[in-house]
């Protein structure tokens, strides 16, 4: 195998190993770290200011994202479930990851649905925020 192919294979394996879907951390651990980061961000003066200026926009966007991922509930499931989602934003306002402790597949769907939506610019890359939602699941 030539050097180029070996490097390409090594890069591909590194990308796969760093993928959240294949991470060795379980969902609860990842959500816990996201929650802790979101709380730390919100506790700073910069974070309080960001939340005050942007919470309405992020809440509206997350409702759009959730509606893309949740099917119509059965008549028996009309009681909404309250839950939090944790969104990792880039400094340019792109959602790169969404986690919720309810269901890993819901977080995966929400991440895909939010990829191209323009969230407010975050103070820095890897900026975690918490958004509280309710839906009939």
N, C-alpha and C positions, 0 to 999 in steps of 0.2 A: 504494500500500500504506500503510495507516495505521500510526501509530507503535507501537501495541500489537503488531501482527503483525510488524513489523520487529524489535522487541525480542525477541519470542518466537523468531523465526528466528535471531537473533544468539545467544541463549542456547542454543538447540539445537545450533548449530554449535560453540559453545565447549565444550559437554559432549561432543560427538562427538570433537572434537580432543583433549580431555584423556583420553579413554578409553584404557586400557592396550591394548586390542585394536587400536586404530588409531594407537598411538604410533609415532613415527618411529624409536624405539630398537628395535634387534633384540633377540631373546630373550637372547642371550648377554650383552649389555650390561645388560639389566634384571636378569638373574640375578646378574651380578657385583656390581651395586649392592646388591641384596638380601643377598647373602652378606656383603659388607663391612659393611652396617648390622647384620646379625645378630651378626657377630663383635664389632663395637664395643659393641653392647648387652650381650653375654655377658661382656665383659671388665670391665664396671663392677661395683662391689660390689652395687649394686642388681640388676644383671642376673644375677650369680651367685646371689644370694639368690632371685630370681624363678625361675631355672632349677631350683634345688634343691627349691623348694617345689612346682613345677608341671610338671616334665618328665614324670612318670608320667602325669598326666592328659592332657597334650598329646599324648604318644606314643599313648595309647589312642584318643583322638579322631581322630588322623591315620590310624590303622589302619582305623577305621570309614569315614573319608572315602575312603581309597585303595580299600577293598573295593567301594565304590559305583562306582568309575570303572574298575577293571581287570576284564576278563572272565576267565573260567576259562582257564588256559593249556592249550595242546596238551600231549600226553604228552612231546613232544620238548623242550618249554620248561620243564622242571622245575627248572632251575638258577636260583635267585633272582638278581636284579640289585640290587646295593646302590646307593642314590642318596640325595641330600638334597633336601628341599623347604624352601622359605623361605616363611614365613607372616607376613603383615602383620596385626597385631592392633590393634584399637581399645582404648582404655582401659576399655571396658565388656566386653571379652572376645569381640568378634566378629571373625571372620576376613574381612578385606576383599579379600585377594588371596593366592593361592598360586602360587608359581613353582617350576619344576624345569627343569633344563637338558636333561632327557631328551626332552621333547616339550611343545610349547606347548599342545596340545589336552588333555594330561593335567592340566596346571596349570589350564586353564580349567574342566575337569570338576570338579577338586578344589575350586576356588574356589566353584563353584555348590553342590557337595555340602556344603560347610562353612558356608555362609551363616548358617544358623539354629542351628548347634551352639553350646553355651555353653562357650567356652574360658575359661580363667582370666583374670581381669582383668589387663591389662598396665599397666605403670607410666605409660604415656602413649599417645596415639594414634600411629599409624604406627610401632608397635614391631615390628621384624622379629625373628623367631626362626628357628633352623634345626632341622629334625627329620630324623634319619637313618632311612630305611626300606629294606626289601628286598622285592621281589616278582618273580614270574615274569612277564616282560613279553613 
